[in-house]
Amino acid sequence: MCNPSRSSFLSGQRPDTLHLWNNGTHFREKNPDVVTLPEHFKANGYTTRCVGKIFHNWHTREKGDRQSWSADEFLHYANHGDDKPQVKGVLPENLAKLADWNYGATTVTECRDVPDEAYYDGRVAVEAVKVLKEVKDKPFFLAVGFWKPHAPFNAPKKYWDLYDRGKLPKLDPARPKNAVDIAFHDSREVLLIPPKSRTPTPEQAAEMRHGCFANVSFMDAQVGKVLAALSETGLDKNTVVVFISDHGYHVGEHALWGKTACFEYDARVPMIFATPDGRPGAMKSLAELIDLFPTLCFTRSGLTHCPRSGSCVS
């Protein structure tokens, strides 16, 4: 789940230590004195900035974590279902078919010929590039939180056009053999249409999967914009870049939609470190998101104190 995961890897403590197991409790309500990763960098002379969804703060607008950041957060407060397209003039038609299937305040699939900036992630990329230029002359910790590929599946049309729906990986919706009932859920995050959950037809499932692939490419393009700006400023020569996700996602596999299951589709996430020297490498043992905090502390030059382990390294 989003909140326990984000609170964990941004504090270096496990959800059971933080006593966070849901999305509705702000991590400081139960852990007012916990030191977050950006807060630690801020205390050690870095300018820390937040663009997009980093902490899981959608439930209370006022509960950003100002003590972690050197300036106000940007677009940290919202819900995935509120990501409606914003354009000047007439909104292009929705070419997707599930127009009556709502996800929060918008439809679950949306294919409109709009610019990237019509949606949250496009605006997050623009702001991240702006902030990068503001902090480039000082030590900085920049957290950029993209919202996709999470539902709703509403990337701009050009990203849908990258894929031939008939050639996408075939969906096997069968439950794994001998899997216990408690491992499953009703997929309410994506399928729930009050007053009951809806079972998608094969055509509907194919459209949602197509939309998820489009979302991935949309988000990937926004990451590319930020990395290009990093290179243009020359900061790529002195910046550690980390790419992670808070959770995985089912799009019909195992007859599940959304997250909160413990199958690999939900539990396995990317965790990529790119260092300025570009040296190749791979993790040779099990790694977890909780490893992010001490790893970043230990990769910086000089003596760094890691509050999670209480140790100092050079």
C-alpha positions as CSV (number, residue, x, y, z in Angstrom):
1,M,0.0,0.0,0.0
2,C,1.1,3.6,-0.8
3,N,1.2,5.2,2.7
4,P,3.0,2.4,4.7
5,S,5.5,1.9,1.9
6,R,6.3,5.6,1.4
7,S,6.5,6.2,5.1
8,S,8.8,3.2,5.5
9,F,11.4,3.9,2.8
10,L,11.4,7.7,3.5
11,S,12.1,7.1,7.2
12,G,14.2,3.9,7.0
13,Q,11.8,2.1,9.4
14,R,9.4,-0.7,8.8
15,P,5.7,-0.2,8.8
16,D,5.4,-2.3,11.9
17,T,7.8,0.0,13.7
18,L,5.9,3.1,12.5
19,H,2.6,1.4,13.3
20,L,1.3,2.3,9.8
21,W,-0.8,-0.2,7.9
22,N,-3.3,1.9,6.0
23,N,-3.5,5.0,3.7
24,G,-5.5,7.2,6.0
25,T,-3.0,7.9,8.8
26,H,-0.3,10.6,8.3
27,F,3.1,9.1,9.5
28,R,3.7,12.0,12.0
29,E,0.5,11.3,13.8
30,K,2.1,8.3,15.4
31,N,5.7,9.2,14.8
32,P,6.1,13.0,15.4
33,D,9.9,12.9,15.9
34,V,10.9,10.5,13.1
35,V,13.7,11.8,10.9
36,T,12.8,11.5,7.2
37,L,15.3,11.0,4.4
38,P,15.0,14.6,3.0
39,E,14.9,16.0,6.5
40,H,18.3,14.3,7.2
41,F,19.8,15.8,4.0
42,K,18.4,19.2,4.9
43,A,20.0,19.0,8.4
44,N,23.3,18.3,6.6
45,G,23.3,21.4,4.4
46,Y,21.3,20.3,1.4
47,T,18.4,22.2,-0.2
48,T,15.5,19.8,-0.2
49,R,12.6,20.2,-2.6
50,C,9.5,18.1,-3.3
51,V,7.7,18.1,-6.6
52,G,4.7,15.7,-6.9
53,K,3.6,12.8,-4.7
54,I,6.4,11.8,-2.4
55,F,4.7,11.3,1.0
56,H,1.2,10.0,0.9
57,N,-0.6,13.2,1.8
58,W,-3.7,13.1,-0.3
59,H,-6.0,12.7,2.7
60,T,-5.3,16.1,4.3
61,R,-4.1,19.1,2.4
62,E,-2.5,20.7,5.4
63,K,-0.4,17.7,6.2
64,G,2.5,18.0,3.9
65,D,5.7,17.6,5.8
66,R,7.2,21.1,5.7
67,Q,10.0,20.2,8.1
68,S,11.4,17.8,5.5
69,W,11.6,20.5,2.7
70,S,13.3,23.8,2.2
71,A,10.2,25.2,0.3
72,D,6.6,24.4,-0.1
73,E,5.7,21.1,-1.8
74,F,4.2,21.2,-5.4
75,L,1.2,19.1,-6.3
76,H,1.8,16.7,-3.4
77,Y,-1.9,16.9,-2.4
78,A,-4.4,15.2,-4.7
79,N,-6.1,11.8,-5.4
80,H,-5.4,9.7,-8.5
81,G,-9.1,9.9,-9.4
82,D,-8.9,13.7,-9.5
83,D,-6.5,13.8,-12.4
84,K,-8.8,15.3,-15.0
85,P,-7.3,16.8,-18.2
86,Q,-6.8,20.6,-18.1
87,V,-6.6,22.3,-21.5
88,K,-7.3,25.6,-23.1
89,G,-10.3,25.7,-25.3
90,V,-12.5,22.7,-26.1
91,L,-11.5,19.4,-24.5
92,P,-10.9,16.7,-27.2
93,E,-13.2,13.7,-27.2
94,N,-12.5,10.6,-25.2
95,L,-11.7,7.8,-27.7
96,A,-11.7,5.1,-25.0
97,K,-14.9,3.0,-24.5
98,L,-15.2,2.8,-20.7
99,A,-16.5,6.3,-20.4
100,D,-19.2,5.3,-17.9
101,W,-16.7,3.4,-15.6
102,N,-15.6,5.9,-13.1
103,Y,-12.4,5.9,-11.1
104,G,-12.9,8.6,-8.4
105,A,-13.9,11.8,-10.2
106,T,-12.8,10.7,-13.7
107,T,-13.2,7.7,-16.0
108,V,-11.1,4.6,-15.6
109,T,-9.9,4.8,-19.3
110,E,-9.4,8.1,-21.1
111,C,-7.7,8.6,-24.5
112,R,-7.6,12.2,-25.5
113,D,-5.4,14.1,-27.9
114,V,-4.0,16.5,-25.3
115,P,-0.5,17.7,-24.3
116,D,1.4,16.0,-21.5
117,E,0.8,19.0,-19.2
118,A,-2.9,18.4,-19.2
119,Y,-2.3,15.7,-16.5
120,Y,-0.5,15.8,-13.2
121,D,2.7,14.0,-14.4
122,G,3.2,16.5,-17.3
123,R,3.0,19.4,-14.9
124,V,5.2,17.7,-12.3
125,A,7.9,17.3,-15.0
126,V,7.7,20.9,-15.9
127,E,8.0,22.0,-12.3
128,A,10.8,19.6,-11.6
129,V,12.9,21.1,-14.4
130,K,12.2,24.6,-13.1
131,V,13.2,23.6,-9.6
132,L,16.3,21.9,-10.9
133,K,17.5,25.1,-12.4
134,E,16.8,27.0,-9.1
135,V,18.9,24.6,-7.0
136,K,21.7,23.7,-9.4
137,D,24.3,25.9,-7.7
138,K,24.0,24.3,-4.3
139,P,23.9,20.8,-2.8
140,F,20.4,19.5,-3.4
141,F,18.0,16.7,-2.7
142,L,15.2,16.8,-5.3
143,A,12.3,14.3,-4.9
144,V,10.1,14.0,-8.0
145,G,6.9,12.0,-7.5
146,F,5.1,10.9,-10.6
147,W,1.5,9.6,-10.3
148,K,1.5,7.1,-13.1
149,P,1.2,4.3,-14.1
150,H,-1.5,4.0,-11.4
151,A,-5.1,4.1,-12.5
152,P,-7.0,5.8,-14.0
153,F,-5.6,4.8,-17.3
154,N,-5.7,8.3,-18.9
155,A,-2.4,9.0,-20.6
156,P,-2.5,11.4,-23.7
157,K,-3.4,9.7,-27.0
158,K,0.1,9.7,-28.4
159,Y,1.1,7.2,-25.7
160,W,-1.8,4.9,-26.5
161,D,-0.7,5.0,-30.1
162,L,2.6,3.5,-29.2
163,Y,0.9,0.1,-28.7
164,D,-1.1,-2.3,-30.9
165,R,-3.6,-3.7,-28.4
166,G,-3.7,-7.0,-30.2
167,K,0.0,-7.5,-29.8
168,L,0.2,-6.8,-26.0
169,P,1.1,-9.7,-23.7
170,K,-1.8,-12.0,-23.4
171,L,-3.7,-11.9,-20.1
172,D,-4.0,-15.1,-18.0
173,P,-6.6,-14.2,-15.4
174,A,-6.6,-17.6,-13.7
175,R,-5.8,-17.8,-10.0
176,P,-2.5,-19.6,-9.2
177,K,-3.0,-23.3,-8.4
178,N,-3.5,-23.9,-4.7
179,A,-3.4,-20.2,-3.8
180,V,-5.3,-19.6,-0.6
181,D,-8.4,-17.4,-0.6
182,I,-6.9,-14.8,1.8
183,A,-4.3,-14.0,-0.9
184,F,-7.0,-12.3,-3.0
185,H,-9.3,-9.3,-2.8
186,D,-12.3,-7.8,-4.7
187,S,-10.2,-5.4,-6.8
188,R,-12.3,-2.6,-5.5
189,E,-9.7,0.1,-6.3
190,V,-10.3,-0.3,-10.0
191,L,-13.5,-2.4,-10.4
192,L,-15.8,-1.2,-7.7
193,I,-18.9,0.5,-9.2
194,P,-21.4,1.2,-6.4
195,P,-23.2,-0.7,-5.1
196,K,-21.2,-3.7,-6.3
197,S,-17.9,-4.7,-8.0
198,R,-18.1,-5.2,-11.7
199,T,-16.4,-8.0,-13.7
200,P,-14.8,-6.6,-16.8
201,T,-15.4,-8.2,-20.2
202,P,-12.4,-9.4,-22.2
203,E,-12.7,-6.2,-24.3
204,Q,-12.9,-4.0,-21.2
205,A,-9.9,-5.7,-19.6
206,A,-7.9,-5.3,-22.9
207,E,-8.6,-1.6,-22.9
208,M,-7.5,-1.1,-19.3
209,R,-4.3,-3.0,-19.9
210,H,-3.7,-1.0,-23.0
211,G,-4.2,2.1,-20.9
212,C,-1.8,0.9,-18.3
213,F,0.9,0.4,-20.9
214,A,0.2,3.9,-22.2
215,N,0.5,5.2,-18.6
216,V,3.9,3.6,-18.2
217,S,5.2,5.2,-21.4
218,F,3.7,8.6,-20.4
219,M,5.5,8.5,-17.1
220,D,8.7,7.3,-18.7
221,A,8.7,10.3,-21.0
222,Q,8.3,12.7,-18.0
223,V,11.3,11.0,-16.3
224,G,13.2,11.6,-19.5
225,K,12.5,15.3,-19.4
226,V,13.9,15.6,-15.9
227,L,17.0,13.5,-16.8
228,A,17.5,15.6,-20.0
229,A,17.5,18.8,-17.9
230,L,19.9,17.3,-15.4
231,S,22.3,16.6,-18.3
232,E,21.8,20.0,-19.9
233,T,22.9,21.7,-16.7
234,G,25.9,19.4,-16.3
235,L,24.5,18.2,-13.0
236,D,24.5,14.6,-14.2
237,K,28.3,14.6,-13.5
238,N,27.7,15.1,-9.8
239,T,24.3,13.7,-9.0
240,V,23.1,10.3,-7.8
241,V,19.8,9.4,-9.5
242,V,17.4,6.8,-7.9
243,F,14.3,5.4,-9.5
244,I,11.8,3.5,-7.3
245,S,8.1,2.8,-6.9
246,D,6.1,2.4,-3.7
247,H,4.3,-0.7,-5.0
248,G,3.5,-2.7,-8.0
249,Y,0.1,-3.2,-9.7
250,H,-2.2,-5.9,-11.1
251,V,-3.9,-5.3,-14.3
252,G,-6.0,-8.5,-14.6
253,E,-3.3,-11.0,-13.7
254,H,-4.5,-13.6,-11.1
255,A,-8.0,-12.0,-11.7
256,L,-6.8,-9.0,-9.7
257,W,-6.9,-5.3,-10.4
258,G,-5.0,-2.6,-8.5
259,K,-2.7,-3.3,-5.5
260,T,-2.7,-4.6,-1.9
261,A,-2.0,-8.3,-2.8
262,C,1.2,-10.0,-1.8
263,F,1.9,-11.6,-5.2
264,E,5.0,-10.5,-7.0
265,Y,3.0,-8.2,-9.4
266,D,2.3,-6.0,-6.3
267,A,5.3,-6.6,-4.1
268,R,8.2,-6.3,-6.6
269,V,9.2,-2.8,-7.6
270,P,12.0,-1.1,-9.6
271,M,15.0,0.1,-7.5
272,I,17.6,1.6,-9.7
273,F,20.7,3.6,-8.7
274,A,22.6,5.6,-11.3
275,T,25.9,7.1,-10.1
276,P,27.8,9.9,-11.8
277,D,30.7,7.6,-12.8
278,G,28.3,5.3,-14.6
279,R,29.8,2.1,-13.3
280,P,27.7,-1.0,-13.9
281,G,26.6,-3.2,-11.1
282,A,23.8,-5.3,-9.8
283,M,22.5,-6.3,-6.4
284,K,23.7,-9.7,-5.5
285,S,21.3,-10.2,-2.6
286,L,17.7,-9.4,-1.6
287,A,17.2,-5.6,-1.5
288,E,14.2,-3.8,0.0
289,L,13.0,-0.2,-0.3
290,I,14.0,0.3,3.4
291,D,17.6,0.1,2.1
292,L,17.2,3.4,0.2
293,F,17.8,5.7,3.3
294,P,21.2,4.2,4.4
295,T,22.4,3.6,0.9
296,L,21.9,7.3,-0.1
297,C,23.5,8.4,3.1
298,F,26.5,6.2,2.6
299,T,27.1,7.2,-1.1
300,R,27.7,10.8,-0.3
301,S,31.2,12.1,0.2
302,G,32.5,12.9,3.7
303,L,31.2,11.7,7.0
304,T,27.4,11.0,7.0
305,H,25.4,10.0,10.1
306,C,22.6,7.7,9.4
307,P,19.9,8.0,12.1
308,R,18.5,4.6,11.2
309,S,21.7,2.7,11.9
310,G,23.4,5.2,14.2
311,S,26.7,4.7,12.3
312,C,29.0,7.0,10.4
313,V,30.9,6.1,7.2
314,S,33.2,8.0,4.9
